[in-house]
Amino acid sequence: QMSPFDMMRLVQGCVMPKFKDEKTKQLYERLWQVSSSGGEAPLPSRDQMAASMSYMKEIMPAPILAAMLTERDEHMARQLLASRAHRIVGIVGMAHMDGIERVYKAG
């Protein structure tokens, strides 16, 4: 039986990427569902996202990970730290929360 993810990819005419293992496929599927659902898919918890990010760190080349995650976390945290506003509201993706918090607390 085909998963909903595989069905949507087939309907949209997209080619399913080849994955080295089932865990990588599940991570990709979960991230794709959340990003393409328009908010209909349940968002992962912070712990689930941290586990996903930990796994991504194992499988992604360091330069790509730095560009997608680490550098963005640092930039957003530094922008918050540089603000002179009394109150700040930052709306960020769940994948960036731990990194931003780490840099922000380090000051």
C-alpha positions in Angstrom: 0.0 0.0 0.0 1.2 3.5 -0.9 1.7 6.1 1.8 -0.2 9.4 1.5 3.2 11.1 0.9 3.9 8.7 -2.0 0.4 9.3 -3.4 0.8 13.0 -3.3 4.1 12.9 -5.0 2.7 10.6 -7.7 -0.3 12.9 -8.3 1.9 16.0 -8.4 4.2 14.3 -10.9 7.2 14.6 -8.7 9.9 12.0 -8.6 10.5 10.5 -5.2 14.1 11.0 -4.2 16.2 8.0 -3.4 17.0 7.6 0.3 19.9 5.7 1.8 17.7 4.4 4.6 14.1 4.3 5.9 14.9 6.9 8.7 16.0 9.5 6.2 12.9 8.9 4.1 10.6 9.3 7.1 12.4 12.5 8.1 12.0 13.9 4.6 8.4 12.8 4.4 7.6 14.5 7.8 9.3 17.8 6.9 7.6 17.8 3.5 4.2 17.2 5.0 4.5 20.0 7.5 5.9 22.5 5.0 3.3 21.7 2.2 0.2 21.2 4.4 -0.7 24.8 4.9 -0.8 24.1 8.7 -3.0 21.1 8.5 -0.4 18.5 9.5 0.3 18.4 13.2 3.5 20.2 14.0 6.3 18.2 15.6 7.1 18.9 19.2 10.3 20.7 20.1 11.8 17.3 21.2 10.8 15.6 18.0 12.4 18.5 16.0 15.5 18.3 18.1 15.8 14.6 17.3 15.3 15.3 13.6 17.9 18.0 13.6 20.3 15.7 15.4 19.8 13.1 12.7 20.2 15.7 10.0 23.5 16.7 11.5 24.7 13.1 11.0 23.7 12.8 7.4 24.1 16.3 5.9 27.4 17.7 4.7 28.7 20.4 7.1 28.6 23.3 4.6 25.0 22.7 3.8 24.0 22.3 7.4 25.9 25.5 8.3 24.1 27.4 5.5 20.6 26.0 6.3 20.7 26.0 10.1 23.7 27.3 12.0 24.4 30.5 10.2 20.7 31.4 10.1 20.3 30.7 13.8 23.3 32.9 14.6 22.1 35.7 12.3 18.5 35.7 13.8 19.8 35.6 17.4 22.3 38.5 16.8 19.5 40.6 15.2 17.4 40.0 18.4 20.3 40.9 20.6 21.1 44.0 18.6 17.5 45.3 19.0 16.9 48.2 21.3 13.2 47.5 21.6 11.7 46.9 25.1 9.8 43.8 23.8 10.6 41.6 20.9 8.5 39.0 19.2 10.4 36.6 16.9 8.5 34.2 14.7 10.8 31.4 13.6 10.6 27.9 12.4 10.8 25.1 15.0 14.1 23.9 13.6 15.7 27.2 14.5 14.5 27.5 18.1 17.2 25.6 19.9 20.0 27.3 18.0 18.6 30.8 18.4 18.1 30.2 22.1 21.6 28.9 22.5 23.2 31.9 20.8 20.8 34.4 22.5 21.6 33.1 26.0 25.3 33.1 25.3 24.9 36.8 24.4 
